[in-house]
Amino acid sequence: MPAIADKEASRRCVRTADTIAARLRFEGAARRYGSFEALTGFSLDIAPGEVVCLLGPSGNGKTTLLRIASGIEKPTGGRVAINGLEVAGPNRFVPPERRNVRLMFQDFALFPHLTIRANVAFGLRSLGR
């Protein structure tokens, strides 16, 4: 019986095409390239299912942060945890293939004729409040 109830409940749920099914936490994440600081002391806690949008001008660390989360880049400071498990820190680094994190670049996902607000809103239209 519980399996039937779960199937019925899942049919009533609104689902997005892509969701964060895990808690992702950055604690003082930093990335330095020689003397250039691409990311400095960034902290953020993203709950499972929470929708987060990183906005900002070129060069302020958005892509670097995503590369650190996915394991493509190693942070030079701070920690990254997925579901409470540290995947990057001073003494630990889990390789990308063991993180179950995907990264999609925005280059071809934005509409050049829309404003920043309209581009962000476009992806949110199918979500409920």
N, CA, C and O atoms as CSV, one atom per row, in Angstrom:
chain,resi,resn,atom,element,x,y,z
A,1,MET,N,N,0.793,-1.220,0.000
A,1,MET,CA,C,0.000,0.000,0.000
A,1,MET,C,C,0.829,1.276,0.000
A,1,MET,O,O,0.493,2.200,-0.741
A,2,PRO,N,N,1.898,1.378,0.794
A,2,PRO,CA,C,2.658,2.618,0.781
A,2,PRO,C,C,3.185,2.981,-0.608
A,2,PRO,O,O,3.260,4.164,-0.941
A,3,ALA,N,N,3.550,1.993,-1.423
A,3,ALA,CA,C,4.077,2.289,-2.754
A,3,ALA,C,C,3.023,2.978,-3.619
A,3,ALA,O,O,3.343,3.896,-4.374
A,4,ILE,N,N,1.766,2.538,-3.511
A,4,ILE,CA,C,0.689,3.162,-4.275
A,4,ILE,C,C,0.474,4.591,-3.811
A,4,ILE,O,O,0.317,5.493,-4.634
A,5,ALA,N,N,0.467,4.806,-2.515
A,5,ALA,CA,C,0.287,6.160,-1.984
A,5,ALA,C,C,1.411,7.064,-2.460
A,5,ALA,O,O,1.166,8.216,-2.818
A,6,ASP,N,N,2.656,6.555,-2.471
A,6,ASP,CA,C,3.788,7.360,-2.923
A,6,ASP,C,C,3.653,7.720,-4.392
A,6,ASP,O,O,3.963,8.849,-4.773
A,7,LYS,N,N,3.194,6.780,-5.238
A,7,LYS,CA,C,3.020,7.058,-6.664
A,7,LYS,C,C,1.957,8.125,-6.867
A,7,LYS,O,O,2.130,9.030,-7.684
A,8,GLU,N,N,0.855,8.023,-6.125
A,8,GLU,CA,C,-0.211,9.019,-6.256
A,8,GLU,C,C,0.267,10.391,-5.807
A,8,GLU,O,O,-0.045,11.398,-6.443
A,9,ALA,N,N,1.014,10.435,-4.729
A,9,ALA,CA,C,1.529,11.715,-4.237
A,9,ALA,C,C,2.506,12.316,-5.231
A,9,ALA,O,O,2.504,13.528,-5.444
A,10,SER,N,N,3.347,11.476,-5.847
A,10,SER,CA,C,4.334,12.011,-6.784
A,10,SER,C,C,3.675,12.563,-8.039
A,10,SER,O,O,4.225,13.471,-8.662
A,11,ARG,N,N,2.528,12.050,-8.425
A,11,ARG,CA,C,1.824,12.581,-9.595
A,11,ARG,C,C,1.267,13.970,-9.326
A,11,ARG,O,O,1.120,14.770,-10.250
A,12,ARG,N,N,0.953,14.265,-8.062
A,12,ARG,CA,C,0.391,15.571,-7.706
A,12,ARG,C,C,1.474,16.633,-7.535
A,12,ARG,O,O,1.171,17.826,-7.554
A,13,CYS,N,N,2.731,16.220,-7.370
A,13,CYS,CA,C,3.822,17.168,-7.138
A,13,CYS,C,C,4.210,17.853,-8.436
A,13,CYS,O,O,4.197,17.246,-9.507
A,14,VAL,N,N,4.554,19.124,-8.321
A,14,VAL,CA,C,5.089,19.850,-9.459
A,14,VAL,C,C,6.601,19.682,-9.410
A,14,VAL,O,O,7.224,19.926,-8.377
A,15,ARG,N,N,7.181,19.272,-10.509
A,15,ARG,CA,C,8.623,19.043,-10.549
A,15,ARG,C,C,9.250,19.941,-11.601
A,15,ARG,O,O,8.656,20.228,-12.640
A,16,THR,N,N,10.448,20.369,-11.307
A,16,THR,CA,C,11.195,21.144,-12.287
A,16,THR,C,C,12.028,20.189,-13.123
A,16,THR,O,O,12.197,19.023,-12.767
A,17,ALA,N,N,12.542,20.684,-14.223
A,17,ALA,CA,C,13.375,19.845,-15.090
A,17,ALA,C,C,14.675,19.471,-14.388
A,17,ALA,O,O,15.229,18.403,-14.647
A,18,ASP,N,N,15.164,20.325,-13.516
A,18,ASP,CA,C,16.418,20.066,-12.828
A,18,ASP,C,C,16.317,20.653,-11.431
A,18,ASP,O,O,15.920,21.807,-11.273
A,19,THR,N,N,16.665,19.886,-10.432
A,19,THR,CA,C,16.614,20.374,-9.063
A,19,THR,C,C,17.884,20.005,-8.329
A,19,THR,O,O,18.620,19.107,-8.739
A,20,ILE,N,N,18.127,20.695,-7.259
A,20,ILE,CA,C,19.221,20.336,-6.366
A,20,ILE,C,C,18.627,19.396,-5.330
A,20,ILE,O,O,17.818,19.805,-4.498
A,21,ALA,N,N,19.029,18.145,-5.385
A,21,ALA,CA,C,18.479,17.141,-4.484
A,21,ALA,C,C,19.356,16.965,-3.258
A,21,ALA,O,O,19.113,16.069,-2.450
A,22,ALA,N,N,20.354,17.789,-3.108
A,22,ALA,CA,C,21.279,17.668,-1.992
A,22,ALA,C,C,21.520,19.042,-1.390
A,22,ALA,O,O,21.297,20.065,-2.037
A,23,ARG,N,N,21.978,19.054,-0.141
A,23,ARG,CA,C,22.387,20.300,0.495
A,23,ARG,C,C,23.807,20.600,0.006
A,23,ARG,O,O,24.677,19.729,0.040
A,24,LEU,N,N,24.032,21.816,-0.442
A,24,LEU,CA,C,25.352,22.244,-0.902
A,24,LEU,C,C,25.780,23.414,-0.038
A,24,LEU,O,O,25.091,24.432,0.034
A,25,ARG,N,N,26.922,23.262,0.618
A,25,ARG,CA,C,27.373,24.306,1.541
A,25,ARG,C,C,28.808,24.732,1.208
A,25,ARG,O,O,29.710,23.903,1.083
A,26,PHE,N,N,28.987,26.042,1.071
A,26,PHE,CA,C,30.307,26.639,0.908
A,26,PHE,C,C,30.627,27.364,2.209
A,26,PHE,O,O,29.811,28.138,2.710
A,27,GLU,N,N,31.792,27.119,2.747
A,27,GLU,CA,C,32.226,27.798,3.980
A,27,GLU,C,C,33.565,28.474,3.718
A,27,GLU,O,O,34.609,27.822,3.743
A,28,GLY,N,N,33.536,29.755,3.472
A,28,GLY,CA,C,34.756,30.522,3.242
A,28,GLY,C,C,35.537,30.077,2.025
A,28,GLY,O,O,36.766,30.147,2.013
A,29,ALA,N,N,34.830,29.615,0.992
A,29,ALA,CA,C,35.497,29.106,-0.216
A,29,ALA,C,C,36.333,30.203,-0.871
A,29,ALA,O,O,35.903,31.351,-0.985
A,30,ALA,N,N,37.528,29.826,-1.296
A,30,ALA,CA,C,38.429,30.774,-1.942
A,30,ALA,C,C,39.178,30.069,-3.058
A,30,ALA,O,O,39.420,28.863,-3.005
A,31,ARG,N,N,39.547,30.864,-4.092
A,31,ARG,CA,C,40.348,30.324,-5.189
A,31,ARG,C,C,41.271,31.416,-5.675
A,31,ARG,O,O,40.841,32.511,-6.037
A,32,ARG,N,N,42.523,31.099,-5.673
A,32,ARG,CA,C,43.572,32.040,-6.084
A,32,ARG,C,C,44.325,31.443,-7.265
A,32,ARG,O,O,44.613,30.246,-7.283
A,33,TYR,N,N,44.643,32.273,-8.246
A,33,TYR,CA,C,45.482,31.902,-9.382
A,33,TYR,C,C,46.713,32.805,-9.315
A,33,TYR,O,O,46.669,33.951,-9.762
A,34,GLY,N,N,47.787,32.302,-8.769
A,34,GLY,CA,C,48.968,33.147,-8.550
A,34,GLY,C,C,48.624,34.247,-7.563
A,34,GLY,O,O,48.228,33.961,-6.433
A,35,SER,N,N,48.768,35.497,-7.971
A,35,SER,CA,C,48.429,36.612,-7.081
A,35,SER,C,C,46.987,37.096,-7.256
A,35,SER,O,O,46.519,37.949,-6.502
A,36,PHE,N,N,46.278,36.540,-8.264
A,36,PHE,CA,C,44.897,36.960,-8.528
A,36,PHE,C,C,43.912,36.151,-7.682
A,36,PHE,O,O,43.924,34.920,-7.717
A,37,GLU,N,N,43.063,36.842,-6.926
A,37,GLU,CA,C,42.040,36.196,-6.114
A,37,GLU,C,C,40.729,36.171,-6.898
A,37,GLU,O,O,40.059,37.195,-7.029
A,38,ALA,N,N,40.370,35.008,-7.413
A,38,ALA,CA,C,39.135,34.876,-8.186
A,38,ALA,C,C,37.923,34.763,-7.276
A,38,ALA,O,O,36.819,35.164,-7.647
A,39,LEU,N,N,38.129,34.219,-6.092
A,39,LEU,CA,C,37.043,34.021,-5.121
A,39,LEU,C,C,37.646,34.147,-3.735
A,39,LEU,O,O,38.679,33.543,-3.446
A,40,THR,N,N,37.007,34.930,-2.878
A,40,THR,CA,C,37.552,35.170,-1.546
A,40,THR,C,C,36.489,34.995,-0.472
A,40,THR,O,O,35.529,35.764,-0.422
A,41,GLY,N,N,36.648,33.999,0.383
A,41,GLY,CA,C,35.801,33.825,1.561
A,41,GLY,C,C,34.313,33.735,1.298
A,41,GLY,O,O,33.529,34.358,2.014
A,42,PHE,N,N,33.902,32.982,0.297
A,42,PHE,CA,C,32.489,32.885,-0.066
A,42,PHE,C,C,31.797,31.810,0.776
A,42,PHE,O,O,32.269,30.675,0.848
A,43,SER,N,N,30.683,32.169,1.409
A,43,SER,CA,C,29.896,31.215,2.197
A,43,SER,C,C,28.441,31.263,1.758
A,43,SER,O,O,27.870,32.336,1.564
A,44,LEU,N,N,27.847,30.073,1.604
A,44,LEU,CA,C,26.449,29.956,1.192
A,44,LEU,C,C,25.984,28.549,1.531
A,44,LEU,O,O,26.725,27.583,1.346
A,45,ASP,N,N,24.762,28.434,2.025
A,45,ASP,CA,C,24.170,27.134,2.348
A,45,ASP,C,C,22.903,26.993,1.514
A,45,ASP,O,O,21.940,27.733,1.714
A,46,ILE,N,N,22.901,26.038,0.573
A,46,ILE,CA,C,21.768,25.828,-0.323
A,46,ILE,C,C,21.042,24.555,0.104
A,46,ILE,O,O,21.624,23.470,0.103
A,47,ALA,N,N,19.777,24.694,0.466
A,47,ALA,CA,C,18.977,23.554,0.929
A,47,ALA,C,C,18.535,22.696,-0.255
A,47,ALA,O,O,18.429,23.190,-1.377
A,48,PRO,N,N,18.279,21.411,-0.004
A,48,PRO,CA,C,17.776,20.547,-1.082
A,48,PRO,C,C,16.492,21.122,-1.689
A,48,PRO,O,O,15.579,21.516,-0.963
A,49,GLY,N,N,16.427,21.168,-3.017
A,49,GLY,CA,C,15.254,21.684,-3.706
A,49,GLY,C,C,15.199,23.190,-3.827
A,49,GLY,O,O,14.325,23.714,-4.517
A,50,GLU,N,N,16.099,23.899,-3.183
A,50,GLU,CA,C,16.120,25.361,-3.237
A,50,GLU,C,C,16.650,25.812,-4.592
A,50,GLU,O,O,17.601,25.229,-5.111
A,51,VAL,N,N,16.044,26.843,-5.165
A,51,VAL,CA,C,16.484,27.400,-6.441
A,51,VAL,C,C,17.338,28.621,-6.136
A,51,VAL,O,O,16.901,29.541,-5.445
A,52,VAL,N,N,18.551,28.621,-6.653
A,52,VAL,CA,C,19.495,29.710,-6.409
A,52,VAL,C,C,20.016,30.205,-7.750
A,52,VAL,O,O,20.294,29.415,-8.652
A,53,CYS,N,N,20.143,31.508,-7.870
A,53,CYS,CA,C,20.651,32.110,-9.101
A,53,CYS,C,C,21.855,32.976,-8.745
A,53,CYS,O,O,21.760,33.850,-7.884
A,54,LEU,N,N,22.975,32.739,-9.400
A,54,LEU,CA,C,24.165,33.559,-9.201
A,54,LEU,C,C,24.200,34.629,-10.278
A,54,LEU,O,O,24.279,34.323,-11.467
A,55,LEU,N,N,24.142,35.865,-9.861
A,55,LEU,CA,C,24.160,36.991,-10.802
A,55,LEU,C,C,25.324,37.906,-10.479
A,55,LEU,O,O,25.683,38.080,-9.314
A,56,GLY,N,N,25.903,38.481,-11.493
A,56,GLY,CA,C,26.971,39.450,-11.279
A,56,GLY,C,C,27.763,39.646,-12.546
A,56,GLY,O,O,27.643,38.875,-13.498
A,57,PRO,N,N,28.573,40.684,-12.549
A,57,PRO,CA,C,29.373,40.974,-13.743
A,57,PRO,C,C,30.460,39.920,-13.966
A,57,PRO,O,O,30.803,39.155,-13.065
A,58,SER,N,N,30.980,39.903,-15.169
A,58,SER,CA,C,32.076,38.994,-15.497
A,58,SER,C,C,33.248,39.235,-14.557
A,58,SER,O,O,33.580,40.373,-14.225
A,59,GLY,N,N,33.863,38.141,-14.139
A,59,GLY,CA,C,35.061,38.259,-13.314
A,59,GLY,C,C,34.843,38.307,-11.826
A,59,GLY,O,O,35.796,38.513,-11.075
A,60,ASN,N,N,33.579,38.117,-11.356
A,60,ASN,CA,C,33.381,38.202,-9.911
A,60,ASN,C,C,33.308,36.839,-9.223
A,60,ASN,O,O,32.988,36.773,-8.037
A,61,GLY,N,N,33.601,35.738,-9.948
A,61,GLY,CA,C,33.739,34.436,-9.301
A,61,GLY,C,C,32.604,33.451,-9.471
A,61,GLY,O,O,32.655,32.372,-8.881
A,62,LYS,N,N,31.585,33.767,-10.247
A,62,LYS,CA,C,30.431,32.856,-10.410
A,62,LYS,C,C,30.856,31.503,-10.982
A,62,LYS,O,O,30.546,30.457,-10.412
A,63,THR,N,N,31.556,31.531,-12.095
A,63,THR,CA,C,31.982,30.291,-12.746
A,63,THR,C,C,33.000,29.553,-11.880
A,63,THR,O,O,32.962,28.326,-11.789
A,64,THR,N,N,33.895,30.281,-11.255
A,64,THR,CA,C,34.878,29.658,-10.367
A,64,THR,C,C,34.179,28.909,-9.246
A,64,THR,O,O,34.572,27.793,-8.909
A,65,LEU,N,N,33.151,29.507,-8.667
A,65,LEU,CA,C,32.396,28.858,-7.598
A,65,LEU,C,C,31.755,27.558,-8.086
A,65,LEU,O,O,31.817,26.540,-7.397
A,66,LEU,N,N,31.144,27.588,-9.262
A,66,LEU,CA,C,30.511,26.393,-9.817
A,66,LEU,C,C,31.543,25.322,-10.151
A,66,LEU,O,O,31.285,24.132,-9.970
A,67,ARG,N,N,32.695,25.734,-10.632
A,67,ARG,CA,C,33.769,24.776,-10.932
A,67,ARG,C,C,34.290,24.138,-9.650
A,67,ARG,O,O,34.654,22.962,-9.650
A,68,ILE,N,N,34.330,24.886,-8.575
A,68,ILE,CA,C,34.739,24.337,-7.277
A,68,ILE,C,C,33.698,23.338,-6.774
A,68,ILE,O,O,34.054,22.268,-6.278
A,69,ALA,N,N,32.419,23.680,-6.899
A,69,ALA,CA,C,31.351,22.781,-6.445
A,69,ALA,C,C,31.397,21.458,-7.199
A,69,ALA,O,O,31.186,20.397,-6.612
A,70,SER,N,N,31.672,21.522,-8.499
A,70,SER,CA,C,31.678,20.310,-9.315
A,70,SER,C,C,32.964,19.506,-9.181
A,70,SER,O,O,33.002,18.336,-9.561
A,71,GLY,N,N,34.017,20.119,-8.646
A,71,GLY,CA,C,35.283,19.425,-8.488
A,71,GLY,C,C,36.252,19.639,-9.634
A,71,GLY,O,O,37.326,19.037,-9.657
A,72,ILE,N,N,35.890,20.487,-10.586
A,72,ILE,CA,C,36.792,20.790,-11.696
A,72,ILE,C,C,37.967,21.624,-11.200
A,72,ILE,O,O,39.084,21.495,-11.701
A,73,GLU,N,N,37.713,22.476,-10.217
A,73,GLU,CA,C,38.748,23.305,-9.600
A,73,GLU,C,C,38.886,22.922,-8.131
A,73,GLU,O,O,37.904,22.561,-7.483
A,74,LYS,N,N,40.098,23.000,-7.613
A,74,LYS,CA,C,40.336,22.809,-6.182
A,74,LYS,C,C,40.349,24.181,-5.520
A,74,LYS,O,O,41.033,25.088,-5.995
A,75,PRO,N,N,39.609,24.346,-4.436
A,75,PRO,CA,C,39.666,25.635,-3.744
A,75,PRO,C,C,41.031,25.798,-3.070
A,75,PRO,O,O,41.658,24.816,-2.673
A,76,THR,N,N,41.478,27.035,-2.946
A,76,THR,CA,C,42.727,27.307,-2.234
A,76,THR,C,C,42.455,27.655,-0.779
A,76,THR,O,O,43.383,27.868,0.001
A,77,GLY,N,N,41.181,27.712,-0.419
A,77,GLY,CA,C,40.801,27.980,0.965
A,77,GLY,C,C,39.346,27.614,1.186
A,77,GLY,O,O,38.570,27.511,0.236
A,78,GLY,N,N,38.983,27.419,2.434
A,78,GLY,CA,C,37.603,27.118,2.796
A,78,GLY,C,C,37.233,25.661,2.596
A,78,GLY,O,O,38.084,24.800,2.371
A,79,ARG,N,N,35.932,25.415,2.687
A,79,ARG,CA,C,35.407,24.055,2.583
A,79,ARG,C,C,34.156,24.031,1.713
A,79,ARG,O,O,33.444,25.028,1.586
A,80,VAL,N,N,33.906,22.858,1.113
A,80,VAL,CA,C,32.677,22.607,0.360
A,80,VAL,C,C,32.130,21.284,0.865
A,80,VAL,O,O,32.864,20.302,0.971
A,81,ALA,N,N,30.824,21.257,1.180
A,81,ALA,CA,C,30.193,20.028,1.662
A,81,ALA,C,C,28.926,19.760,0.854
A,81,ALA,O,O,28.171,20.675,0.527
A,82,ILE,N,N,28.714,18.487,0.544
A,82,ILE,CA,C,27.490,18.040,-0.118
A,82,ILE,C,C,26.828,17.055,0.829
A,82,ILE,O,O,27.409,16.030,1.184
A,83,ASN,N,N,25.600,17.377,1.238
A,83,ASN,CA,C,24.870,16.563,2.225
A,83,ASN,C,C,25.693,16.309,3.478
A,83,ASN,O,O,25.674,15.211,4.035
A,84,GLY,N,N,26.411,17.327,3.912
A,84,GLY,CA,C,27.185,17.233,5.145
A,84,GLY,C,C,28.538,16.550,4.993
A,84,GLY,O,O,29.320,16.531,5.943
A,85,LEU,N,N,28.831,15.999,3.839
A,85,LEU,CA,C,30.112,15.340,3.596
A,85,LEU,C,C,31.065,16.332,2.939
A,85,LEU,O,O,30.774,16.866,1.869
A,86,GLU,N,N,32.191,16.572,3.577
A,86,GLU,CA,C,33.167,17.489,3.008
A,86,GLU,C,C,33.754,16.892,1.739
A,86,GLU,O,O,34.321,15.800,1.759
A,87,VAL,N,N,33.613,17.625,0.628
A,87,VAL,CA,C,34.163,17.169,-0.654
A,87,VAL,C,C,35.390,17.978,-1.049
A,87,VAL,O,O,36.133,17.576,-1.944
A,88,ALA,N,N,35.610,19.109,-0.393
A,88,ALA,CA,C,36.808,19.918,-0.624
A,88,ALA,C,C,37.108,20.696,0.642
A,88,ALA,O,O,36.231,21.325,1.234
A,89,GLY,N,N,38.349,20.639,1.037
A,89,GLY,CA,C,38.788,21.338,2.235
A,89,GLY,C,C,40.288,21.244,2.353
A,89,GLY,O,O,40.952,20.753,1.441
A,90,PRO,N,N,40.836,21.708,3.465
A,90,PRO,CA,C,42.289,21.724,3.623
A,90,PRO,C,C,42.950,20.340,3.472
A,90,PRO,O,O,44.062,20.235,2.956
A,91,ASN,N,N,42.267,19.298,3.918
A,91,ASN,CA,C,42.860,17.959,3.879
A,91,ASN,C,C,42.044,16.951,3.078
A,91,ASN,O,O,42.260,15.744,3.193
A,92,ARG,N,N,41.116,17.435,2.273
A,92,ARG,CA,C,40.251,16.498,1.543
A,92,ARG,C,C,39.877,17.088,0.191
A,92,ARG,O,O,39.598,18.281,0.068
A,93,PHE,N,N,39.879,16.215,-0.829
A,93,PHE,CA,C,39.389,16.612,-2.142
A,93,PHE,C,C,38.797,15.385,-2.823
A,93,PHE,O,O,39.514,14.443,-3.162
A,94,VAL,N,N,37.469,15.405,-3.022
A,94,VAL,CA,C,36.775,14.326,-3.715
A,94,VAL,C,C,36.770,14.678,-5.202
A,94,VAL,O,O,36.344,15.774,-5.566
A,95,PRO,N,N,37.234,13.774,-6.070
A,95,PRO,CA,C,37.276,14.090,-7.502
A,95,PRO,C,C,35.883,14.263,-8.099
A,95,PRO,O,O,34.903,13.762,-7.547
A,96,PRO,N,N,35.790,14.970,-9.226
A,96,PRO,CA,C,34.485,15.280,-9.826
A,96,PRO,C,C,33.622,14.056,-10.098
A,96,PRO,O,O,32.410,14.103,-9.890
A,97,GLU,N,N,34.214,12.975,-10.553
A,97,GLU,CA,C,33.429,11.787,-10.905
A,97,GLU,C,C,32.790,11.108,-9.696
A,97,GLU,O,O,31.945,10.229,-9.864
A,98,ARG,N,N,33.178,11.497,-8.483
A,98,ARG,CA,C,32.581,10.911,-7.278
A,98,ARG,C,C,31.645,11.885,-6.552
A,98,ARG,O,O,31.184,11.580,-5.452
A,99,ARG,N,N,31.359,13.042,-7.142
A,99,ARG,CA,C,30.513,14.049,-6.488
A,99,ARG,C,C,29.059,14.030,-6.930
A,99,ARG,O,O,28.197,14.508,-6.193
A,100,ASN,N,N,28.764,13.504,-8.083
A,100,ASN,CA,C,27.406,13.502,-8.613
A,100,ASN,C,C,26.861,14.939,-8.775
A,100,ASN,O,O,25.713,15.229,-8.439
A,101,VAL,N,N,27.714,15.809,-9.294
A,101,VAL,CA,C,27.361,17.207,-9.535
A,101,VAL,C,C,27.526,17.472,-11.021
A,101,VAL,O,O,28.504,17.039,-11.630
A,102,ARG,N,N,26.566,18.187,-11.607
A,102,ARG,CA,C,26.645,18.554,-13.022
A,102,ARG,C,C,26.836,20.050,-13.155
A,102,ARG,O,O,26.427,20.827,-12.292
A,103,LEU,N,N,27.457,20.436,-14.239
A,103,LEU,CA,C,27.722,21.844,-14.501
A,103,LEU,C,C,27.333,22.142,-15.934
A,103,LEU,O,O,27.783,21.471,-16.863
A,104,MET,N,N,26.483,23.167,-16.112
A,104,MET,CA,C,26.077,23.571,-17.448
A,104,MET,C,C,26.410,25.051,-17.610
A,104,MET,O,O,26.015,25.883,-16.793
A,105,PHE,N,N,27.126,25.356,-18.652
A,105,PHE,CA,C,27.508,26.745,-18.876
A,105,PHE,C,C,26.375,27.508,-19.534
A,105,PHE,O,O,25.567,26.930,-20.260
A,106,GLN,N,N,26.317,28.805,-19.281
A,106,GLN,CA,C,25.212,29.647,-19.722
A,106,GLN,C,C,25.362,30.164,-21.142
A,106,GLN,O,O,24.391,30.678,-21.697
A,107,ASP,N,N,26.510,30.054,-21.741
A,107,ASP,CA,C,26.774,30.696,-23.028
A,107,ASP,C,C,25.627,30.587,-24.025
A,107,ASP,O,O,25.260,31.582,-24.650
A,108,PHE,N,N,25.058,29.401,-24.184
A,108,PHE,CA,C,24.000,29.226,-25.170
A,108,PHE,C,C,22.629,29.060,-24.517
A,108,PHE,O,O,21.656,28.715,-25.188
A,109,ALA,N,N,22.554,29.303,-23.216
A,109,ALA,CA,C,21.293,29.137,-22.512
A,109,ALA,C,C,20.585,30.465,-22.260
A,109,ALA,O,O,19.471,30.472,-21.736
A,110,LEU,N,N,21.199,31.579,-22.618
A,110,LEU,CA,C,20.595,32.891,-22.397
A,110,LEU,C,C,19.991,33.426,-23.692
A,110,LEU,O,O,20.458,33.130,-24.792
A,111,PHE,N,N,18.944,34.219,-23.524
A,111,PHE,CA,C,18.321,34.872,-24.669
A,111,PHE,C,C,18.911,36.277,-24.784
A,111,PHE,O,O,18.689,37.106,-23.901
A,112,PRO,N,N,19.654,36.560,-25.848
A,112,PRO,CA,C,20.327,37.860,-25.955
A,112,PRO,C,C,19.364,39.039,-26.068
A,112,PRO,O,O,19.746,40.171,-25.769
A,113,HIS,N,N,18.123,38.797,-26.496
A,113,HIS,CA,C,17.164,39.886,-26.661
A,113,HIS,C,C,16.413,40.199,-25.359
A,113,HIS,O,O,15.642,41.158,-25.312
A,114,LEU,N,N,16.630,39.395,-24.295
A,114,LEU,CA,C,15.956,39.624,-23.020
A,114,LEU,C,C,16.906,40.271,-22.015
A,114,LEU,O,O,18.127,40.147,-22.118
A,115,THR,N,N,16.321,40.959,-21.047
A,115,THR,CA,C,17.112,41.541,-19.961
A,115,THR,C,C,17.559,40.427,-19.018
A,115,THR,O,O,17.113,39.286,-19.138
A,116,ILE,N,N,18.436,40.765,-18.087
A,116,ILE,CA,C,18.861,39.781,-17.078
A,116,ILE,C,C,17.646,39.271,-16.316
A,116,ILE,O,O,17.490,38.065,-16.127
A,117,ARG,N,N,16.792,40.181,-15.881
A,117,ARG,CA,C,15.587,39.798,-15.135
A,117,ARG,C,C,14.707,38.856,-15.952
A,117,ARG,O,O,14.223,37.853,-15.427
A,118,ALA,N,N,14.497,39.160,-17.206
A,118,ALA,CA,C,13.646,38.328,-18.054
A,118,ALA,C,C,14.263,36.952,-18.297
A,118,ALA,O,O,13.540,35.958,-18.359
A,119,ASN,N,N,15.592,36.879,-18.435
A,119,ASN,CA,C,16.256,35.592,-18.591
A,119,ASN,C,C,16.082,34.731,-17.347
A,119,ASN,O,O,15.797,33.538,-17.457
A,120,VAL,N,N,16.248,35.316,-16.176
A,120,VAL,CA,C,16.078,34.571,-14.923
A,120,VAL,C,C,14.623,34.146,-14.768
A,120,VAL,O,O,14.347,32.995,-14.431
A,121,ALA,N,N,13.702,35.053,-15.009
A,121,ALA,CA,C,12.272,34.753,-14.858
A,121,ALA,C,C,11.808,33.672,-15.815
A,121,ALA,O,O,10.912,32.897,-15.481
A,122,PHE,N,N,12.398,33.604,-16.997
A,122,PHE,CA,C,11.993,32.601,-17.986
A,122,PHE,C,C,12.101,31.193,-17.417
A,122,PHE,O,O,11.198,30.379,-17.608
A,123,GLY,N,N,13.175,30.901,-16.734
A,123,GLY,CA,C,13.376,29.577,-16.160
A,123,GLY,C,C,12.522,29.292,-14.945
A,123,GLY,O,O,12.386,28.137,-14.542
A,124,LEU,N,N,11.948,30.320,-14.356
A,124,LEU,CA,C,11.155,30.137,-13.139
A,124,LEU,C,C,9.644,30.047,-13.397
A,124,LEU,O,O,8.882,29.756,-12.475
A,125,ARG,N,N,9.212,30.287,-14.614
A,125,ARG,CA,C,7.775,30.337,-14.918
A,125,ARG,C,C,7.040,29.051,-14.581
A,125,ARG,O,O,5.880,29.090,-14.170
A,126,SER,N,N,7.700,27.913,-14.748
A,126,SER,CA,C,7.012,26.634,-14.529
A,126,SER,C,C,6.965,26.237,-13.050
A,126,SER,O,O,6.315,25.251,-12.703
A,127,LEU,N,N,7.640,26.985,-12.178
A,127,LEU,CA,C,7.636,26.664,-10.761
A,127,LEU,C,C,6.453,27.302,-10.048
A,127,LEU,O,O,6.034,28.407,-10.391
A,128,GLY,N,N,5.930,26.614,-9.074
A,128,GLY,CA,C,4.908,27.212,-8.233
A,128,GLY,C,C,5.544,28.171,-7.245
A,128,GLY,O,O,6.767,28.200,-7.103
A,129,ARG,N,N,4.745,28.937,-6.578
A,129,ARG,CA,C,5.286,29.890,-5.610
A,129,ARG,C,C,5.994,29.167,-4.498
A,129,ARG,O,O,6.517,29.803,-3.584
